[in-house]
């Protein structure tokens, strides 16, 4: 298996899920990437970059499947951009086609085909189309919003908000969106590499039910045993600093466009196919509980 995006949070979870199924993994890693999240057994690390086609041609040789969780729109590293999600993904699709890779498992985004005004959503839709047009046997998994502890400065930002008794809400009352734990996405990605019924499909991933911002806050209040109030992340009540930054920052404009799309109520998963292929649909409470535990706001339970 070739894992692309292996050093990211979801990518490293996916590598561990693949290894848990006894599969050997070749990880495509950009120079300078931190590989400490990766398991030490059963992993072959190869240098490469989605924007360097010759490196991809070498990396895909002889693999049973490509599993790609790579993104550039999050700008995790200096120099990252949406170019990874457009040109980079096209390069990877063509490399897989030329090498005759039997399966390409692609991390997409829920409802991406309905959001042409959200750049990073639409880039996912275009990659799905490129896979189909190239004739590469593919599975596109479309998860909802990750309910998880973020990394770096965003983790501290989230903790400060919880300390003030609030959570950033993506939608107001009456408008619900789908959430999911990244661990569940990683599990589905690992299962999709050899699930014969999934080939050629675009599959929604989510939890047992969508939530509005106030419903999310109410659920978190119950888990924490103290009141958590929703604060608008997008829309009229969004922080002024975000709106100001969006005027100068393409990445923030992308995020604000995503927020406007959330307000349409279209960001809701149909989890029926997920249940058929990957097992029982997880409870959203479990994702929230894990997020709070990873943030250090709930105690970890001992196994067994």
Secondary structure, 3 states (H helix, E strand, C coil): CEEECCCCHHHHHHHHHHHHCCCCEEEEECCCCCCCCCCCCCEEEEECCCCCHHHHHHHCCCCCCEEECCCCCCCCCCCCCCHHHHHHHHHHHHHHHHHCCCCEEEECCCCHHHCCCCHHHHHHHHHHHHHHHHCCCEEEEEECEECCCCCHHHHHHHHHHHHCCEEEECCCCCCCECEECHHHHHHHHHHHCCCHHHCCCEEEECCCCCECHHHHHHHHHHHHCCCCEEEECCCCCCCHHHHHHHCCCHHHHHHHHHHHHHCCCCCCCCCHHHHHHHCCCCCHHHHHHHHHHHCCCCCCCCCC
